[in-house]
Amino acid sequence: MDIVVLAIALIAALLLPRTPALAVAAAGWIFGLCMVAWGPAHNSNVHLDSAGFWAPWSILLVVCGGLVLGVQALKRRLSRPRSSETLA
């Protein structure tokens, strides 16, 4: 599920402005979390009351947010005109 959540965040970052992309990335994270905790991807060895479950999911949320912000910064930087283009 981690790869699916990261893919959702990356696609949202590429296609949407920053705030909606962050919202879609958070919704994708919640979707992945629910699928693992209670849905069809559930494993009987998963214990929701342990840090072994929540720590990796919290790290994934931070990574998704950083991915969205990084892609948005890269898009903004690439869309700026270069200094040689502004002199012409």
C-alpha positions in Angstrom: 0.0 0.0 0.0 2.9 2.4 0.5 3.7 2.5 -3.2 0.0 3.2 -4.0 -0.1 6.1 -1.5 3.1 7.5 -2.8 1.9 7.2 -6.4 -1.3 9.1 -5.5 0.7 11.9 -3.9 3.1 12.1 -6.9 0.3 12.2 -9.4 -1.6 14.8 -7.4 1.5 17.0 -7.1 2.1 16.9 -10.8 -1.5 17.6 -11.8 -2.9 19.9 -9.1 -2.0 23.2 -7.4 -0.3 22.8 -4.0 -3.3 23.0 -1.6 -5.5 20.5 -3.5 -2.5 18.2 -4.0 -1.8 18.2 -0.3 -5.5 17.4 0.3 -5.5 14.5 -2.2 -2.2 13.2 -0.8 -3.7 13.2 2.7 -6.9 11.5 1.4 -4.7 8.8 -0.3 -2.8 8.3 3.0 -6.1 7.9 4.9 -7.4 5.5 2.2 -4.2 3.3 2.4 -4.3 3.4 6.2 -7.9 2.2 6.3 -7.2 -0.5 3.7 -4.4 -1.9 5.8 -6.1 -1.4 9.2 -9.6 -2.6 8.5 -10.0 -3.4 4.8 -9.0 -6.1 2.4 -5.3 -5.6 2.9 -5.7 -6.3 6.6 -3.4 -8.8 8.2 -4.3 -10.5 11.5 -0.7 -9.8 12.7 -1.4 -6.0 12.4 -2.0 -4.5 15.9 -3.4 -1.0 15.7 -2.4 -0.2 19.3 1.3 -0.5 18.6 3.9 2.0 17.5 5.1 -0.6 15.0 1.9 0.2 13.0 1.7 3.9 13.5 5.3 4.9 13.1 5.8 3.8 9.5 2.4 5.3 8.5 3.3 8.6 10.2 6.6 8.6 8.3 4.8 7.9 5.1 2.5 10.9 5.7 5.5 13.2 6.2 7.2 11.7 3.0 4.0 12.3 1.0 3.8 15.9 2.2 7.4 16.5 1.4 7.0 14.9 -2.1 4.1 17.2 -2.9 5.9 20.3 -1.7 9.1 19.3 -3.5 7.4 18.7 -6.8 5.5 22.0 -6.4 8.8 23.8 -5.7 10.4 22.2 -8.7 7.5 23.1 -11.0 7.6 26.7 -9.8 11.3 26.9 -10.4 11.1 25.4 -13.8 8.3 27.8 -14.8 10.3 30.9 -14.0 12.1 32.6 -17.0 15.8 32.3 -17.0 17.9 35.4 -16.5 19.1 35.3 -20.2 15.5 35.2 -21.3 14.5 38.3 -19.3 17.3 40.4 -20.8 16.1 39.8 -24.4 
